[in-house]
Amino acid sequence: MDLEKIRLDFPALAKKWNGKQLIYFDNACMTLKPGQVMDAMDRYYSDYPVCGGRSLHRMAKQVDEKVTESREKIQKFLGAARPEEIIFTRNTTEGLNLVANCLEFKKGDIVLTTDREHNSNLIPWQIQSHRKGIRHVIVYSDQDNTFDLAGFEEIFNKNNNVRLVSMVHTANLDGYTIPAKEIVKIAHDHSALVMLDGAQSAPHRPVDLKALDVDFFALSIHKMLGPTGMGVLYGKQHLLEKMAPFMVGGDTVSDTTFEAAKFLPTPEKFEAGLQNYAGIIGSGAAVDYLTKIGLSNIEKHEERLNRIITERIKDIPGLTIIGPQDPGQRGGIISFTVELPKGGDAHDIAIVLDETANIAVRSGAFCVHSWFNYRKCQPAVRASLYLYNTEDEAETFIDTLRKTINLFNP
Ligand SMILES: Cc1ncc(COP(=O)(O)O)c(C=O)c1O
């Protein structure tokens, strides 16, 4: 990977704050955008800023072509069998909610999640427990936060009504990736479906949905160089066909009477109303960019930087890395708590990193409050890496973090 060349594509990396370069380590939240994505969106807004799916004039047809192109690019990127299995959403949250609301459940059906789900894959199940009487059962991780495959299988041996396994593929908490292939095999052997929250996997490593044989997969395009407020839900076509739509209205139907509506097939029936065409087109450009760099290269690059950082911070007194201690199991994420006996917390560390060296990290519970509460863990700091981060940035982060912690523990 030619980092110098890559970095030139990201205008935000060239901008100085207080005269200093930005070090952006908050990629699990939102990534920066390359010029190629912005150009594709600008072309939509300047040349053919109209709606798709309805009118027959040439500008509208151009929108349709570009939307189809983007859908096909994402289908290939994820290894999905058909473009019809790719539904455009606003984000991962919407995709997960769509399935929680539209998949049919019977009272007493079990939905399994891990114990470190983002709120987006926790609250929908809490709500469906109340509304539809499903049972939300948690598969607790091992002490080092890795997946307990034996415990998972045991749940199937004791219950014959697991309907859905809905789990975070790569955790935003600590970067750990669950053994998805094994999980899917066990679930399918017991006639359960599997949905993966791919918000942190699809941007960072190759994902082949056909090989994984997963039934649903949700992701956020804004976490993979794309426009904000764009996401994708993948679902196997035969499952999507059986599901009633979530939101309904224009573009979801071919005909209506005063009494009834005739719904279009997937994906149209799930994409209600005028769409974020610029976002959809920008999503195709983001996927082009990632494909050109290569997901395996991105994965290796992040792991190398993670190793450098982990090796140099793991012995800082009072600092505890969350999740597996081997950086090879944590992708591009380094989350840690720090004991500061003389005062200060994770948020203070994040603020000082930002104010002294323009280092952008996340602090708090990363929307995984339930895990923090269960483990009685204090708020943490998270550095999350991406393709444009460099070894020099890692070194600056390590040195500034040490100085910051010393500041609070003189
Ligand atoms: C693992 C995971 N799931 C779901 C989400 C929710 O993503 P969004 O806010 O884009 O819907 C996030 C966001 O950080 C995430 O990291």
Ligand as a Chemical Component Dictionary entry (heavy atoms), coordinates in Angstrom:
data_LIG
# 
_chem_comp.id                   LIG 
_chem_comp.type                 NON-POLYMER 
_chem_comp.pdbx_formal_charge   0 
_chem_comp.three_letter_code    LIG 
# 
loop_
_chem_comp_atom.comp_id 
_chem_comp_atom.atom_id 
_chem_comp_atom.alt_atom_id 
_chem_comp_atom.type_symbol 
_chem_comp_atom.charge 
_chem_comp_atom.model_Cartn_x 
_chem_comp_atom.model_Cartn_y 
_chem_comp_atom.model_Cartn_z 
_chem_comp_atom.pdbx_ordinal 
LIG C1 C1 C 0 -20.493 -2.908 15.734 1  
LIG C2 C2 C 0 -21.421 -1.767 15.434 2  
LIG N1 N1 N 0 -22.707 -2.004 15.210 3  
LIG C3 C3 C 0 -23.572 -1.038 14.918 4  
LIG C4 C4 C 0 -23.163 0.261  14.865 5  
LIG C5 C5 C 0 -24.154 1.311  14.522 6  
LIG O1 O1 O 0 -23.768 1.924  13.342 7  
LIG P1 P1 P 0 -24.625 3.126  12.758 8  
LIG O2 O2 O 0 -24.665 4.163  13.826 9  
LIG O3 O3 O 0 -23.866 3.544  11.552 10 
LIG O4 O4 O 0 -25.966 2.583  12.470 11 
LIG C6 C6 C 0 -21.833 0.577  15.126 12 
LIG C7 C7 C 0 -21.389 1.984  15.145 13 
LIG O5 O5 O 0 -20.390 2.326  15.690 14 
LIG C8 C8 C 0 -20.933 -0.465 15.391 15 
LIG O6 O6 O 0 -19.650 -0.218 15.616 16 
# 
loop_
_chem_comp_bond.comp_id 
_chem_comp_bond.atom_id_1 
_chem_comp_bond.atom_id_2 
_chem_comp_bond.value_order 
_chem_comp_bond.pdbx_ordinal 
LIG C1 C2 SING 1  
LIG C2 N1 SING 2  
LIG C2 C8 DOUB 3  
LIG N1 C3 DOUB 4  
LIG C3 C4 SING 5  
LIG C4 C5 SING 6  
LIG C4 C6 DOUB 7  
LIG C5 O1 SING 8  
LIG O1 P1 SING 9  
LIG P1 O2 DOUB 10 
LIG P1 O3 SING 11 
LIG P1 O4 SING 12 
LIG C6 C7 SING 13 
LIG C6 C8 SING 14 
LIG C7 O5 DOUB 15 
LIG C8 O6 SING 16 
# 
